[in-house]
C-alpha cells in the first residue's frame, strides 16, 4: 500500500475494486480455458508416455491473479478503514 492509496476516496476505491475484479475475471477465464486442454493432454500422456508439451501452465496469468488478489485485499482494507459503504 502506498501513501497515495491512503488518500483515495470511497468512490475511487470502488472504481479500482471494479477494475481489479474485471482483470481477475479475465485471468481466471484464461486459466479455466486451458484446463480442459490440459486434462486431455494429461490423459493422452498417461497412455503414450510422452512429455506434456501441450500443457499450458498459465504462469503469467496465475502470477497476475496473485497480484490482483493482493491489490483487492488492500482496496478492501482501505474501504473498511475509510468506512466506505457498498451499494
Residue frames as a rotation matrix with the C-alpha (Angstrom) as fourth column:
UNK 1
0.588 0.809 0.000 0.00
0.809 -0.588 0.000 0.00
0.000 0.000 -1.000 0.00
UNK 2
-0.437 -0.751 0.495 1.31
0.757 -0.604 -0.248 3.39
0.485 0.267 0.833 -0.93
UNK 3
-0.764 0.119 -0.634 0.83
0.361 -0.736 -0.573 6.82
-0.535 -0.667 0.520 0.60
UNK 4
-0.832 0.473 -0.289 -1.32
-0.536 -0.548 0.642 7.73
0.145 0.689 0.710 -2.42
UNK 5
-0.531 0.644 -0.551 -3.58
0.329 0.756 0.566 4.76
0.781 0.119 -0.613 -1.68
UNK 6
-0.543 0.275 -0.793 -4.37
0.826 0.007 -0.563 6.19
-0.149 -0.961 -0.232 1.73
UNK 7
-0.783 0.212 -0.585 -5.67
-0.154 -0.977 -0.147 9.37
-0.603 -0.025 0.798 0.08
UNK 8
-0.886 0.462 -0.039 -8.15
0.091 0.255 0.963 7.61
0.455 0.849 -0.268 -2.21
UNK 9
-0.500 0.807 0.315 -11.81
-0.858 -0.412 -0.308 8.43
-0.119 -0.424 0.898 -1.71
UNK 10
-0.271 0.493 0.826 -14.52
-0.182 0.817 -0.547 5.83
-0.945 -0.299 -0.132 -1.37
UNK 11
0.790 0.577 -0.208 -15.73
-0.304 0.074 -0.950 6.28
-0.533 0.813 0.234 -4.98
UNK 12
0.227 -0.799 -0.557 -12.13
-0.947 -0.047 -0.318 5.96
0.228 0.600 -0.767 -6.23
UNK 13
-0.647 -0.440 0.623 -11.67
-0.632 0.766 -0.116 2.79
-0.426 -0.469 -0.774 -4.19
UNK 14
0.205 0.828 0.522 -14.92
-0.149 0.554 -0.819 1.40
-0.967 0.090 0.237 -5.54
UNK 15
0.781 0.028 -0.623 -13.82
-0.612 -0.160 -0.774 2.13
-0.121 0.987 -0.108 -9.10
UNK 16
-0.245 -0.953 -0.179 -10.45
-0.950 0.273 -0.151 0.47
0.192 0.133 -0.972 -8.52
UNK 17
-0.427 0.161 0.890 -12.15
-0.425 0.833 -0.354 -2.53
-0.798 -0.529 -0.287 -6.95
UNK 18
0.666 0.743 0.069 -14.33
-0.232 0.294 -0.927 -2.95
-0.709 0.601 0.368 -10.04
UNK 19
0.525 -0.554 -0.647 -11.29
-0.820 -0.127 -0.557 -2.71
0.227 0.823 -0.521 -12.35
UNK 20
-0.545 -0.757 0.361 -9.37
-0.830 0.548 -0.103 -5.28
-0.119 -0.356 -0.927 -10.31
UNK 21
-0.096 0.596 0.797 -12.34
-0.260 0.758 -0.598 -7.67
-0.961 -0.265 0.082 -10.27
UNK 22
0.843 0.397 -0.362 -12.71
-0.415 0.056 -0.908 -7.38
-0.341 0.916 0.212 -14.05
UNK 23
0.102 -0.899 -0.426 -8.99
-0.929 0.067 -0.364 -8.08
0.356 0.433 -0.828 -14.56
UNK 24
-0.558 -0.247 0.792 -9.27
-0.633 0.744 -0.214 -11.07
-0.537 -0.621 -0.571 -12.22
UNK 25
0.448 0.819 0.358 -12.18
-0.270 0.506 -0.819 -12.41
-0.852 0.271 0.447 -14.29
UNK 26
0.695 -0.259 -0.671 -10.07
-0.702 -0.043 -0.711 -12.18
0.155 0.965 -0.211 -17.45
UNK 27
-0.376 -0.926 0.022 -7.17
-0.895 0.357 -0.269 -14.07
0.241 -0.120 -0.963 -15.86
UNK 28
-0.379 0.315 0.870 -9.46
-0.462 0.751 -0.472 -16.71
-0.802 -0.581 -0.139 -14.35
UNK 29
0.731 0.672 -0.122 -11.12
-0.403 0.279 -0.872 -17.25
-0.551 0.686 0.475 -17.74
UNK 30
0.302 -0.721 -0.624 -7.73
-0.869 0.062 -0.492 -17.74
0.393 0.690 -0.608 -19.37
UNK 31
-0.676 -0.564 0.475 -6.72
-0.726 0.619 -0.298 -20.31
-0.126 -0.546 -0.828 -16.78
UNK 32
-0.043 0.775 0.631 -10.10
-0.344 0.581 -0.737 -22.06
-0.938 -0.249 0.242 -16.95
UNK 33
0.679 0.333 -0.654 -9.99
-0.693 -0.006 -0.721 -22.10
-0.244 0.943 0.227 -20.75
UNK 34
-0.092 -0.817 -0.569 -6.77
-0.835 0.375 -0.403 -24.09
0.543 0.437 -0.717 -20.77
UNK 35
-0.268 -0.020 0.963 -7.91
-0.829 0.515 -0.220 -26.52
-0.491 -0.857 -0.155 -18.07
UNK 36
0.724 0.601 0.337 -9.79
-0.333 0.733 -0.593 -28.88
-0.604 0.317 0.731 -20.43
UNK 37
0.719 -0.530 -0.450 -6.93
-0.464 0.116 -0.878 -28.86
0.518 0.840 -0.163 -22.94
UNK 38
-0.290 -0.868 0.403 -4.50
-0.901 0.105 -0.421 -29.70
0.323 -0.485 -0.812 -20.14
UNK 39
0.043 0.376 0.925 -6.71
-0.673 0.695 -0.251 -32.52
-0.738 -0.612 0.284 -18.87
UNK 40
0.954 0.286 -0.092 -6.91
-0.246 0.569 -0.785 -34.05
-0.172 0.771 0.613 -22.35
UNK 41
0.342 -0.907 -0.246 -3.14
-0.623 -0.023 -0.782 -33.74
0.703 0.420 -0.573 -22.78
UNK 42
-0.354 -0.458 0.815 -2.60
-0.928 0.282 -0.244 -35.38
-0.118 -0.843 -0.525 -19.39
UNK 43
0.524 0.635 0.567 -4.97
-0.500 0.769 -0.399 -38.21
-0.689 -0.075 0.720 -20.30
UNK 44
0.944 -0.181 -0.274 -3.13
-0.176 0.424 -0.888 -39.00
0.277 0.887 0.368 -23.54
UNK 45
0.074 -0.980 0.184 0.27
-0.802 -0.168 -0.573 -38.56
0.593 -0.106 -0.798 -21.91
UNK 46
0.008 -0.047 0.999 -0.59
-0.861 0.507 0.031 -41.21
-0.508 -0.861 -0.037 -19.34
UNK 47
0.788 0.332 0.520 -1.14
-0.053 0.876 -0.479 -43.74
-0.614 0.349 0.708 -22.13
UNK 48
0.910 -0.388 0.146 1.54
0.190 0.078 -0.979 -42.67
0.368 0.918 0.144 -24.58
UNK 49
0.582 -0.690 -0.431 4.25
0.652 0.079 0.754 -41.68
-0.486 -0.720 0.496 -22.09
UNK 50
-0.055 -0.603 0.796 5.36
0.817 -0.485 -0.311 -38.55
0.573 0.633 0.520 -23.94
UNK 51
-0.827 -0.313 -0.467 6.24
0.541 -0.668 -0.512 -35.20
-0.152 -0.676 0.721 -22.37
UNK 52
0.198 0.957 -0.211 3.37
0.881 -0.268 -0.390 -32.86
-0.430 -0.109 -0.896 -21.66
UNK 53
-0.805 -0.560 0.197 4.33
0.579 -0.668 0.467 -30.36
-0.130 0.490 0.862 -24.32
UNK 54
-0.387 0.744 0.545 0.72
0.454 -0.361 0.815 -29.34
0.803 0.562 -0.198 -24.93
UNK 55
0.246 0.509 -0.825 0.10
0.965 -0.045 0.260 -28.35
0.095 -0.860 -0.502 -21.32
UNK 56
-0.014 -0.153 0.988 -0.33
0.147 -0.978 -0.149 -24.63
0.989 0.143 0.036 -20.63
UNK 57
-0.411 -0.220 -0.885 0.79
0.873 0.183 -0.452 -23.65
0.261 -0.958 0.117 -17.14
UNK 58
0.466 0.616 0.635 -0.56
0.465 -0.781 0.417 -20.10
0.753 0.101 -0.650 -17.42
UNK 59
-0.152 -0.634 -0.758 2.23
0.985 -0.037 -0.167 -18.93
0.078 -0.772 0.631 -15.14
UNK 60
-0.911 -0.206 0.357 1.82
0.228 -0.973 0.019 -15.27
0.344 0.099 0.934 -16.11
UNK 61
-0.096 0.962 0.256 -1.95
-0.190 -0.270 0.944 -15.37
0.977 0.042 0.209 -15.60
UNK 62
0.472 0.248 -0.846 -1.55
0.675 0.516 0.528 -17.08
0.567 -0.820 0.076 -12.23
UNK 63
-0.504 -0.724 -0.471 1.08
0.864 -0.420 -0.279 -14.57
0.004 -0.547 0.837 -11.07
UNK 64
-0.801 0.279 0.529 -1.07
-0.063 -0.920 0.388 -11.69
0.595 0.277 0.754 -12.27
UNK 65
0.255 0.943 -0.215 -4.07
0.103 0.194 0.976 -13.16
0.962 -0.271 -0.047 -10.48
UNK 66
0.120 -0.319 -0.940 -2.00
0.966 0.256 0.036 -13.35
0.229 -0.912 0.339 -7.27
UNK 67
-0.877 -0.481 -0.018 -1.00
0.477 -0.864 -0.161 -9.67
0.062 -0.150 0.987 -7.60
UNK 68
-0.480 0.780 0.402 -4.59
-0.197 -0.543 0.816 -8.68
0.855 0.313 0.414 -8.35
UNK 69
0.386 0.621 -0.682 -5.85
0.528 0.458 0.715 -10.55
0.757 -0.636 -0.151 -5.30
UNK 70
-0.326 -0.585 -0.742 -3.31
0.944 -0.240 -0.225 -8.75
-0.046 -0.774 0.631 -3.14
UNK 71
-0.948 0.011 0.318 -4.45
0.064 -0.973 0.223 -5.42
0.312 0.231 0.922 -4.58
UNK 72
-0.040 0.999 -0.002 -8.07
-0.001 0.002 1.000 -6.33
0.999 0.040 0.001 -3.96
UNK 73
0.219 0.043 -0.975 -7.22
0.906 0.361 0.220 -7.12
0.362 -0.931 0.040 -0.34
UNK 74
-0.770 -0.565 -0.297 -5.57
0.630 -0.745 -0.220 -3.69
-0.097 -0.356 0.929 0.00
UNK 75
-0.715 0.569 0.407 -8.57
-0.163 -0.701 0.694 -1.94
0.680 0.430 0.594 -1.52
UNK 76
0.258 0.865 -0.430 -10.98
0.300 0.352 0.887 -3.76
0.919 -0.357 -0.169 0.77
UNK 77
-0.149 -0.394 -0.907 -8.85
0.988 -0.013 -0.156 -2.90
0.050 -0.919 0.391 3.79
UNK 78
-0.967 -0.250 0.043 -8.88
0.251 -0.968 0.013 0.78
0.038 0.023 0.999 2.78
UNK 79
-0.337 0.921 0.196 -12.64
-0.090 -0.238 0.967 0.66
0.937 0.309 0.163 2.24
UNK 80
0.383 0.445 -0.809 -13.11
0.726 0.396 0.562 -0.64
0.571 -0.803 -0.171 5.78
UNK 81
-0.461 -0.661 -0.591 -10.58
0.880 -0.428 -0.207 1.83
-0.116 -0.616 0.779 7.19
UNK 82
-0.986 0.084 0.141 -12.40
-0.039 -0.955 0.294 4.72
0.159 0.284 0.945 5.48
UNK 83
-0.566 0.819 0.096 -15.80
0.153 0.219 -0.964 3.33
-0.810 -0.531 -0.249 6.48
UNK 84
-0.770 0.280 -0.573 -16.91
-0.637 -0.295 0.712 3.19
0.030 0.913 0.406 2.86
UNK 85
-0.050 0.819 0.571 -20.33
-0.339 0.524 -0.781 1.79
-0.940 -0.233 0.251 2.22
UNK 86
-0.973 -0.213 0.091 -21.06
-0.004 0.411 0.912 -0.51
-0.231 0.886 -0.401 -0.68
UNK 87
-0.180 0.946 -0.271 -24.21
-0.781 -0.305 -0.545 -0.21
-0.598 0.113 0.793 -2.73
